[in-house]
């Protein structure tokens, strides 16, 4: 367990940095989902299974799905006509 926690902390820092540095919105949504998954694994390793399950449901599934639906709705909107 002594080697797993520093590795998970490093992976959390890398995935959080990737969320900030990625410029494409679709790729950023997937980076947010990966970050949520890494955080859920970290919480499970820290013996907080309730927080891990909440993070898995919300941070790795619900929020990225809502962002993806919103992004697709914005991209598929027809251009407005000027009168």
VODOKOL-640394 format. One record per residue: x, y, z of N, C-alpha, C in turn; residue in three letters; residue number from 1. Coordinates in pm, whole numbers, always signed. Layout:
<recs>
REC      nu      nv      nw     cau     cav     caw      cu      cv      cw  rest   nr
REC       X       Y       Z       X       Y       Z       X       Y       Z   ALA  NUM
...
</recs>
This chain:
<recs>
REC      nu      nv      nw     cau     cav     caw      cu      cv      cw  rest   nr
REC     +81    -119      +0      +0      +0      +0     +86    +126      +0   UNK    1
REC    +210    +114     +41    +295    +232     +48    +334    +283     -90   UNK    2
REC    +339    +195    -188    +375    +238    -323    +252    +281    -403   UNK    3
REC    +136    +229    -370     +15    +257    -447     -33    +400    -427   UNK    4
REC     -33    +448    -304     -84    +582    -277      -4    +693    -346   UNK    5
REC    +128    +696    -338    +200    +801    -412    +177    +792    -564   UNK    6
REC    +165    +671    -615    +138    +654    -757      +0    +709    -792   UNK    7
REC     -99    +684    -708    -233    +737    -733    -237    +889    -719   UNK    8
REC    -164    +944    -623    -156   +1089    -611     -92   +1151    -735   UNK    9
REC     +12   +1089    -785     +76   +1137    -907     -18   +1128   -1027   UNK   10
REC     -90   +1018   -1038    -187   +1000   -1146    -299   +1101   -1137   UNK   11
REC    -341   +1134   -1016    -443   +1236    -996    -393   +1373   -1041   UNK   12
REC    -269   +1405   -1008    -212   +1533   -1050    -198   +1541   -1202   UNK   13
REC    -158   +1430   -1263    -143   +1428   -1409    -278   +1442   -1478   UNK   14
REC    -379   +1370   -1429    -510   +1378   -1494    -575   +1514   -1471   UNK   15
REC    -554   +1574   -1356    -606   +1709   -1332    -537   +1812   -1419   UNK   16
REC    -409   +1796   -1439    -336   +1886   -1529    -381   +1868   -1673   UNK   17
REC    -411   +1745   -1711    -459   +1719   -1848    -593   +1786   -1872   UNK   18
REC    -679   +1789   -1771    -809   +1855   -1786    -788   +2004   -1817   UNK   19
REC    -692   +2064   -1751    -668   +2207   -1770    -599   +2236   -1903   UNK   20
REC    -508   +2150   -1945    -427   +2180   -2064    -493   +2142   -2196   UNK   21
REC    -588   +2052   -2195    -654   +2011   -2320    -744   +2124   -2367   UNK   22
REC    -734   +2159   -2495    -809   +2272   -2547    -938   +2233   -2618   UNK   23
REC    -944   +2115   -2679   -1063   +2071   -2751   -1171   +2032   -2650   UNK   24
REC   -1290   +2091   -2660   -1394   +2064   -2560   -1435   +1916   -2551   UNK   25
REC   -1442   +1846   -2662   -1480   +1704   -2656   -1373   +1621   -2585   UNK   26
REC   -1249   +1647   -2613   -1141   +1576   -2544   -1133   +1616   -2397   UNK   27
REC   -1168   +1740   -2368   -1165   +1785   -2230   -1273   +1714   -2148   UNK   28
REC   -1386   +1685   -2208   -1491   +1611   -2139   -1443   +1471   -2104   UNK   29
REC   -1374   +1406   -2196   -1321   +1274   -2166   -1209   +1280   -2061   UNK   30
REC   -1134   +1389   -2063   -1032   +1406   -1959   -1096   +1424   -1822   UNK   31
REC   -1209   +1493   -1817   -1282   +1509   -1690   -1332   +1373   -1641   UNK   32
REC   -1380   +1290   -1734   -1427   +1157   -1696   -1313   +1070   -1643   UNK   33
REC   -1197   +1078   -1708   -1081   +1001   -1660   -1036   +1052   -1524   UNK   34
REC   -1040   +1184   -1505   -1004   +1240   -1376   -1099   +1191   -1267   UNK   35
REC   -1227   +1186   -1296   -1323   +1134   -1200   -1299    +988   -1167   UNK   36
REC   -1261    +910   -1267   -1232    +769   -1245   -1106    +752   -1158   UNK   37
REC   -1005    +831   -1185    -882    +824   -1105    -909    +866    -961   UNK   38
REC    -992    +969    -944   -1026   +1011    -808   -1106    +904    -735   UNK   39
REC   -1195    +835    -806   -1272    +727    -743   -1179    +614    -698   UNK   40
REC   -1081    +582    -779    -984    +479    -741    -901    +525    -620   UNK   41
REC    -863    +653    -620    -787    +707    -507    -868    +703    -378   UNK   42
REC    -993    +743    -386   -1078    +739    -266   -1097    +597    -215   UNK   43
REC   -1108    +502    -307   -1122    +363    -265    -993    +315    -197   UNK   44
REC    -879    +358    -249    -751    +320    -186    -734    +385     -50   UNK   45
REC    -797    +501     -30    -790    +570     +99    -899    +520    +195   UNK   46
REC    -965    +412    +159   -1067    +346    +240   -1187    +435    +267   UNK   47
REC   -1234    +502    +160   -1356    +581    +167   -1448    +533     +54   UNK   48
REC   -1509    +414     +70   -1587    +357     -40   -1713    +437     -74   UNK   49
REC   -1774    +503     +24   -1892    +582      -5   -1858    +703     -92   UNK   50
REC   -1747    +767     -62   -1703    +881    -143   -1659    +832    -281   UNK   51
REC   -1597    +715    -287   -1553    +660    -415   -1673    +630    -506   UNK   52
REC   -1777    +572    -450   -1896    +543    -530   -1965    +671    -576   UNK   53
REC   -1969    +771    -490   -2027    +899    -529   -1947    +965    -640   UNK   54
REC   -1816    +960    -628   -1730   +1018    -731   -1743    +941    -862   UNK   55
REC   -1756    +812    -853   -1773    +730    -974   -1903    +764   -1043   UNK   56
REC   -2010    +779    -968   -2141    +809   -1028   -2149    +951   -1081   UNK   57
REC   -2100   +1045   -1004   -2115   +1185   -1041   -1997   +1233   -1126   UNK   58
REC   -1875   +1214   -1077   -1758   +1271   -1143   -1714   +1197   -1268   UNK   59
REC   -1740   +1068   -1275   -1693    +991   -1391   -1806    +958   -1488   UNK   60
REC   -1932    +976   -1447   -2041    +938   -1536   -2139   +1052   -1563   UNK   61
REC   -2202   +1105   -1460   -2312   +1200   -1479   -2266   +1335   -1535   UNK   62
REC   -2167   +1395   -1474   -2123   +1528   -1519   -2063   +1524   -1660   UNK   63
REC   -1973   +1430   -1692   -1924   +1425   -1830   -2035   +1397   -1932   UNK   64
REC   -2133   +1314   -1894   -2243   +1287   -1986   -2326   +1413   -2011   UNK   65
REC   -2354   +1489   -1906   -2427   +1614   -1923   -2349   +1715   -2007   UNK   66
REC   -2219   +1725   -1984   -2136   +1814   -2065   -2136   +1771   -2211   UNK   67
REC   -2128   +1640   -2235   -2127   +1588   -2371   -2258   +1617   -2443   UNK   68
REC   -2369   +1598   -2374   -2500   +1628   -2433   -2511   +1777   -2464   UNK   69
REC   -2467   +1861   -2372   -2472   +2006   -2395   -2382   +2047   -2511   UNK   70
REC   -2265   +1988   -2520   -2174   +2019   -2629   -2231   +1977   -2764   UNK   71
REC   -2292   +1859   -2769   -2352   +1814   -2895   -2472   +1900   -2932   UNK   72
REC   -2547   +1948   -2835   -2661   +2036   -2863   -2614   +2170   -2919   UNK   73
REC   -2504   +2220   -2868   -2452   +2347   -2917   -2395   +2331   -3057   UNK   74
REC   -2328   +2221   -3083   -2265   +2201   -3213   -2366   +2168   -3324   UNK   75
REC   -2482   +2113   -3289   -2578   +2075   -3391   -2685   +2181   -3414   UNK   76
REC   -2679   +2291   -3343   -2777   +2398   -3363   -2755   +2460   -3501   UNK   77
REC   -2862   +2477   -3578   -2848   +2539   -3711   -2809   +2687   -3698   UNK   78
REC   -2736   +2738   -3796   -2695   +2878   -3787   -2817   +2970   -3795   UNK   79
REC   -2813   +3077   -3718   -2924   +3170   -3716   -2918   +3260   -3839   UNK   80
REC   -3036   +3288   -3894   -3044   +3376   -4012   -3050   +3520   -3967   UNK   81
REC   -2980   +3606   -4041   -2984   +3747   -4010   -3086   +3813   -4102   UNK   82
REC   -3168   +3899   -4046   -3271   +3966   -4126   -3230   +4108   -4159   UNK   83
</recs>
